[in-house]
Amino acid sequence: MRVIAPCATCASMNPPDIRMLLGWVSDSGLVSVKCPLGHESAVVYQTTKYMLLMQSSCLAYLDGHLRESVSGMAASLERCYEFFIQVALASRGVKPELVAQTWKVVSNQSERQFGGFLFLYLLSSGQVFASVQDVSAFRNRVIHQGYIPTAEEVLNHGRRVFALLLTIEWEAEKLDREAVSRVDEAGLELQIASVPKGSDFVKLRAMIVRVNENNEVVGMPETFDELAAGMKKRLNGIDLSDS
C-alpha cells in the first residue's frame, strides 16, 4: 500500500529539502521512498500500523479506488483491535513473548480476535463496545459480495470506522498510558529493524495534522473528513501514478 512520505535523504540536507512523495509501506510499517533525484530512503512513522492503514485507505478513497478503500478500513479496524488487546495485556504485566505466542493461535481468525477484543474491552473499560454490525455488514457487502459502493457510502463508512479507532485509542490511553507507550515502542523498533543496512532514514512523529483557517497546526485529525482534507492538501503536486 502507499502513503504520503518525504524523502529522508533530501530532508537531512542543510538546509532541508522536504519533498513529499508516495511511499510504499512494508508489513512492519516502514515506508520506503524513492525521490526524483534517485535517493532511496526510508521513513519511520511514529504512529500505529492501524493509522497507517487508515491513511492508505483515505488515499485510495481520494484516488477513487473505493472498494480498495473499504478493504483497507477493515484491516485498519482489525489491527486496532489487536493494538487494544496488546495494551490491555501489557497493563496486566503479561510478557510480550507470551502475547505473541498466544496471538499465533488466532492470527488467521479475525472473528476470534474480535471476540478476544470485546471481552478485554469490557474488562478494561467496564463498558460494552459500540455495535459494529453496520460497519461489518457494509464491509462484507463490498468485499465478499462484490458490491461497488458510491463515494458517499465510502465517505460515511470512513467516518464510522475512524470514530471507532479514536474511541479504542481513547480507552487504551485511559486504561494505561505507559502500556500504550510500550506497545508503540515495540512497533517502532520493528520498523527500525527493517531499515536496509546503509539506507538513510528519518523518524517522524506525525504524518497528517489538523490546521485552522490561518494554516496553524491545532492537533491531529478528529474526523475522517479532517483526515481526508489533510491528505488532499498534502497530495497537491504529487502524481498519484508515481510508484
ABEGO torsion letter per residue (X at the ends): XBBBBBBAAAAABOBBBBBBBBBBBBAAGBBBBBBAAGBBBBBBBBBBAAAAAAAAAAAAAAAGBAAAAAAAAAAAAAAAAAAAAAAAAAAAGBBAAAAAAAAAAAAABAAAAAAAAAAAAAAAAGBBBBBAAAAAAAAAAAAAAGBBBBAAAAAAAAAAAAAAAAAAAAAAAAABAAAAAAAAAAAAAAAAAABBBGBBBBBBABABBBBBAAGBBAEBBABAAAAAAAAAAAABGBBAABX
